[in-house]
Every structure is written in C-alpha cells, then in structure tokens.
Amino acid sequence: MSKDKRKKILTLATVGVGLAGLGVWACMRSLAIKLVTNPPQATSDETPADYDLPFEETWFDSRDGIRLHGWFVPATNSKATIILGHGHVSSKEPSLSIAAFLWRAGYSIFMFDFRGHGRNERGGVSIGYKERMDVHGAVDYLVGRGEDRLGYMGFSMGAAIGIIAAAENPLVQTVIADSAFARLDSSVTAYIRLKQKWVPAWLSWWLARFTIWTVAGHFGYHHRLADPVNFVAQIAPRPLFIIHGELDRLTPLENAQELYQAAHKPKELWVQTGLPHCCGFEQLGQVYQQRILDFLAQVEWTTSNFTAKNFQPIYL
C-alpha cells in the first residue's frame, strides 16, 4: 500500500472517529437536557380540604411568566404566612400534613407546584436556578393580596431553591431548609451513585458535571448559580434554620455542614441522628414540629416597605 493511500485511510478514519464522537456527545447532551428539564410529574387528588383546612385555589405567574398552580390556606389572626417548597419530581400534596400542623399553630400557608411539577405544564425544570423565579412569583402574589410577613420552608430541591431566592428577595424574612444541597453537581453525583450502583465513582462525578453544565448552558446561566452555598450568606441578618438527616445518602450531610459554615448569623443547624433524606417530620413527629415552632417563635416579623411592584430580582 502506498504512502499516500495510507495517509488517506488514516485521515478518513480520524474524521469518522471525530464525527462519531460528536454524534455521541450530541446524543448525551440531548438526553441530559430531556431527563433534567422534563422529568416525570407526581400528581395527587388530595387537597387541603382532605386535612380540614380552608383554602383558596389559585394560578399565579412566576417572575419570568410561567403559570403555576397554588393553594392559599388562611389562618385566623395569622402570625405570618409560610411558603412551602417541595422536592424534585414531587408536588405540593406531600406537604399537606406539614401545612396542617403549621396552620393549627396559627400560620397561614402558601403552597405551590414548581415549574414542570405537579399540576403545571411539563418542562422547563432546572433544579434550582430558574425555579427561584417561581418563589419570587409566589411572593408577588402574596404581597399583592396584603400578606407582609413571609417565611419560607423548603424540602430537598425546594430547600435549595428557597436559599437562592431568599438571598435575592428581601421580602422573605426567614428560611427553614430541610435537606438542601449545597452544590448541585455534588448532589447529582450522589444520586447517580445511589441509583446506578454499577457506575464507578469517577464516571458518576463526570456524568453529574456534564449534566449540570449542559442544563445550565441550555438555559443560559453559569452552573455555579445553581449552588446555594454561593448565596446563603446573603440571607443574614434574617434567621436561617438548616435541617439535615445524619444518614442522608441522596444529599449527604456534608451539604448541610457546608451551608452552615458559609451562612452568617443568625443561623441554626439541626443534624437528625440516624435519619435518611427528608424524613424528620414523619419519623420525629412532635419533636420535629416543636423545633420548627420554637424557631419560628424567635423570628421578629416585620412589615416591609417593599411591594411586589417595586422589588426586582437581582438575577444573580
């Protein structure tokens, strides 16, 4: 075989390998975007009425124009209104028991489905950064109806979203974050290792970062803007309560410790001995409820001078 012929074959082989690589990369990118932005939706027929709660059903807009479904549960002589934020691939219905306990303690409740979840249209999920606009929309709705003492309590993804949103939004006067991740890529790494045990650690790390970077690029933001640890310090001087299970494998305890170290006072960390991810309310019962009520009792609720019309998100 002549030298020129070998050179042509080598060139064609190189081009072929390159094109195949680009094809695999494009397929992986498309799959990552689909899996994250359009996850399966959890739905339920439950409403606050099933818990003997008065409620108003509503649709409201996020700050970037996404239509969202929510329930407002008013309390007589309300101490404050607590916004509840659910976890990834979940909906507001699993939080109804928590809403009932808070309502009976004298707090009004606003609970809603994040974009791409529950009773909303599918798609558009970013697992944090874009969803903060849903919280801003919820705050706009509540301020518009005259609620001026607002707190936030979130679980898992909802807890992380609440931290990022409150860092921007001065109308959120306190945050309770149960099982939040500190860095999204580390949480996704843990998820892959937990659900796909055959995947080696180094590949889990790479797949997680590829997924997060791809989704961030799809929506047009830097991937670090989805990491609550970068913004948690901005919540102060508003009080922050971080709750985490000692045996959480989905979002390991290191996440809570990192968030607590980065936060400024006033702050509190409660590590729940022997508990997995986001199980405190179900497994600790009255102990969990009392810790929440004790924390909320220390909040100095104030009437803010801000309004929904004159507050604009910082767009971190």
C-alpha positions in Angstrom: 0.0 0.0 0.0 1.4 3.3 -1.0 2.2 6.1 1.5 -0.5 8.4 0.0 -3.1 5.7 0.3 -2.3 5.0 3.9 -2.5 8.7 4.6 -5.9 9.0 3.1 -7.2 6.0 5.0 -5.8 7.4 8.3 -7.4 10.8 7.5 -10.8 9.2 6.8 -10.6 7.1 9.9 -9.8 10.2 12.0 -12.7 12.1 10.5 -15.0 9.1 11.1 -14.0 8.8 14.7 -14.4 12.5 15.2 -17.9 12.5 13.7 -18.9 9.5 15.8 -17.6 11.3 18.9 -19.6 14.4 18.0 -22.7 12.2 17.5 -22.3 10.5 20.9 -21.8 13.9 22.5 -24.9 15.4 20.9 -27.0 12.4 22.0 -25.7 12.6 25.6 -26.4 16.4 25.6 -30.0 15.8 24.3 -30.6 13.1 26.8 -29.2 15.1 29.8 -31.5 18.1 28.9 -34.5 15.9 28.5 -34.0 14.0 31.8 -33.5 17.1 33.8 -35.8 19.6 32.2 -38.8 17.3 31.6 -38.9 14.7 34.5 -42.0 12.6 35.3 -44.6 14.5 37.2 -46.1 13.4 40.5 -49.7 14.2 40.9 -52.4 13.5 43.6 -56.1 14.2 44.0 -55.5 15.4 47.6 -56.4 19.0 48.5 -56.2 20.9 51.8 -59.9 20.0 52.3 -58.8 16.4 53.0 -57.0 17.8 56.1 -59.9 20.0 57.1 -58.1 23.1 56.0 -59.8 26.2 54.5 -58.1 27.1 51.2 -58.3 29.1 48.0 -57.1 27.6 44.8 -55.1 30.0 42.6 -53.0 30.2 39.5 -50.2 32.8 39.5 -47.2 33.8 37.4 -43.6 33.3 38.2 -41.3 36.3 37.7 -40.4 35.0 34.2 -44.0 34.4 33.1 -44.6 30.7 33.9 -48.1 29.9 35.0 -48.1 28.0 38.3 -50.8 26.3 40.5 -51.1 27.0 44.2 -53.2 26.9 47.3 -53.5 29.6 49.9 -54.5 28.4 53.4 -55.5 31.4 55.5 -55.3 31.3 59.3 -57.4 33.5 61.6 -55.2 36.2 63.2 -52.3 34.8 61.3 -48.8 35.1 62.8 -47.2 35.1 59.4 -47.5 33.3 56.0 -45.2 30.4 55.4 -44.4 29.4 51.8 -43.8 25.7 51.3 -41.4 24.4 48.6 -41.4 20.8 47.6 -38.7 18.5 46.3 -37.6 17.4 42.9 -40.0 15.2 40.9 -42.6 15.8 43.7 -45.5 18.2 44.2 -47.2 20.3 46.9 -49.5 17.5 48.0 -47.0 15.6 50.2 -46.5 18.7 52.2 -50.2 18.9 53.2 -49.6 17.3 56.6 -46.9 19.9 57.3 -49.2 22.7 56.2 -51.9 21.4 58.5 -49.6 21.4 61.5 -48.4 24.9 60.8 -51.9 26.2 60.2 -53.1 24.8 63.5 -50.2 26.6 65.1 -51.5 29.9 63.7 -49.7 30.4 60.4 -51.2 30.9 57.0 -49.7 28.7 54.3 -49.0 29.2 50.6 -48.0 26.0 48.8 -47.5 25.6 45.0 -46.0 23.4 42.4 -42.7 24.4 40.9 -42.5 24.7 37.1 -42.6 21.3 35.4 -44.1 19.7 38.5 -47.5 18.8 39.9 -50.4 20.4 38.1 -48.4 22.7 36.0 -47.3 22.2 32.4 -44.4 19.8 31.9 -40.9 21.0 31.1 -38.5 23.8 32.0 -37.1 22.3 35.2 -33.5 23.4 36.1 -33.4 22.0 39.7 -32.8 25.4 41.3 -31.8 28.5 39.4 -34.8 29.1 37.2 -37.2 27.9 40.0 -36.2 30.8 42.2 -38.3 32.9 39.9 -41.3 30.7 41.0 -40.6 31.8 44.6 -40.4 35.4 43.6 -43.8 35.0 41.8 -45.3 33.4 44.9 -44.0 36.4 47.0 -45.5 38.8 44.4 -48.9 37.0 44.7 -48.9 37.1 48.5 -47.8 40.7 48.7 -50.5 41.6 46.2 -53.1 40.2 48.5 -51.8 42.1 51.5 -49.6 39.5 53.2 -46.5 41.3 54.5 -44.9 38.7 57.0 -43.5 36.0 54.8 -41.3 33.0 55.7 -40.2 30.1 53.6 -39.8 26.4 54.4 -38.5 24.0 51.7 -37.5 20.4 51.4 -34.6 18.9 49.3 -34.6 20.8 46.0 -37.2 23.2 47.4 -34.9 24.0 50.3 -32.1 24.8 48.0 -34.4 27.0 45.8 -35.5 28.8 48.9 -32.0 29.7 49.9 -31.1 31.1 46.5 -34.5 33.0 46.2 -34.2 34.5 49.7 -30.7 35.7 49.0 -32.2 37.9 46.3 -35.6 38.7 47.8 -35.7 40.9 51.0 -39.4 40.1 51.5 -38.6 36.6 52.6 -38.0 37.2 56.3 -36.8 33.7 57.4 -35.8 30.4 55.7 -36.1 26.8 57.0 -34.1 24.5 54.7 -34.7 20.8 55.3 -32.2 18.5 53.4 -30.9 21.2 51.0 -27.9 20.5 48.7 -25.0 23.0 48.9 -23.7 22.3 45.3 -26.0 20.8 42.7 -23.3 18.8 41.0 -22.3 17.0 44.2 -25.9 16.2 44.8 -26.4 14.8 41.3 -23.2 12.7 41.8 -24.6 11.2 45.0 -27.9 10.5 43.2 -26.2 8.6 40.3 -24.1 6.6 42.7 -27.2 5.7 44.8 -29.4 4.8 41.9 -26.8 3.4 39.5 -24.5 1.3 41.6 -22.7 -0.1 38.6 -21.4 3.3 37.7 -17.8 3.8 39.1 -17.2 6.9 41.2 -15.1 8.8 38.6 -17.8 8.3 36.0 -20.5 9.4 38.4 -18.6 12.6 39.0 -18.1 13.2 35.3 -21.7 12.5 34.3 -23.0 14.8 37.1 -20.9 17.7 35.9 -21.6 17.1 32.3 -25.4 17.1 33.1 -25.3 20.2 35.2 -23.1 22.2 32.8 -25.3 21.1 29.8 -28.5 22.2 31.5 -27.0 25.5 32.6 -25.9 26.1 29.0 -29.3 25.2 27.7 -30.9 27.8 29.9 -28.1 30.3 29.5 -26.6 30.7 33.0 -23.4 29.7 34.7 -23.7 26.4 36.5 -22.5 27.8 39.8 -25.5 30.0 40.0 -27.5 26.9 41.0 -25.3 26.3 44.1 -27.0 27.7 47.3 -23.6 27.7 49.1 -22.6 30.7 46.9 -25.5 32.8 48.2 -26.5 31.6 51.6 -24.5 34.3 53.4 -26.8 36.9 51.8 -29.8 35.8 53.8 -28.4 37.3 57.0 -29.5 39.2 59.1 -32.7 37.2 58.5 -32.7 33.9 60.5 -31.8 30.6 58.8 -32.6 27.1 60.1 -30.8 24.2 58.4 -32.1 20.7 59.0 -30.5 17.5 57.7 -30.5 13.8 58.3 -27.3 12.2 59.6 -27.7 9.2 57.2 -28.8 11.1 54.1 -27.4 9.3 51.1 -29.2 11.3 48.4 -27.8 14.6 49.7 -25.0 13.7 52.2 -24.7 15.6 55.5 -21.6 17.5 54.2 -24.0 19.7 52.3 -25.7 21.0 55.4 -22.3 21.5 57.1 -21.0 23.5 54.1 -24.1 25.6 54.0 -23.9 26.3 57.7 -20.3 27.3 57.5 -21.0 29.7 54.7 -24.0 31.3 56.3 -23.9 34.3 58.6 -25.7 34.6 61.9 -28.4 34.2 63.0 -28.3 30.6 61.9 -29.0 27.2 63.4 -28.1 23.6 62.3 -30.0 20.6 63.4 -28.5 17.2 62.5 -31.1 14.5 62.9 -29.3 11.4 64.3 -29.9 8.2 62.4 -32.3 9.7 59.8 -32.1 9.5 56.0 -33.1 12.1 53.4 -36.0 14.4 54.4 -37.7 12.1 56.9 -37.7 14.3 60.0 -41.4 15.3 60.0 -42.6 11.7 59.5 -40.2 10.0 61.9 -39.7 12.5 64.7 -43.3 13.8 64.9 -43.8 16.1 67.8 -40.1 16.7 68.3 -39.8 17.9 64.7 -42.9 20.1 65.0 -41.7 21.7 68.2 -38.3 22.5 66.8 -40.0 24.3 63.9 -42.3 26.2 66.1 -39.6 27.2 68.5 -37.5 28.6 65.6 -40.4 30.5 64.1 -41.3 32.0 67.5 -37.9 33.7 67.5 -38.4 35.4 64.2 -39.0 39.2 64.5 -41.8 39.5 61.9 -41.8 43.0 60.5 -44.0 44.8 57.9 -41.8 45.5 54.9 -41.8 48.8 52.9 -41.2 46.8 49.7 -44.0 45.9 47.5 -44.4 43.4 44.6 -44.3 46.3 42.2 -41.0 48.0 43.3 -39.0 44.8 44.1 -37.0 43.4 41.2 -34.9 40.2 41.5 -31.2 40.7 41.2 -30.8 38.0 38.6 -27.6 36.6 40.2 
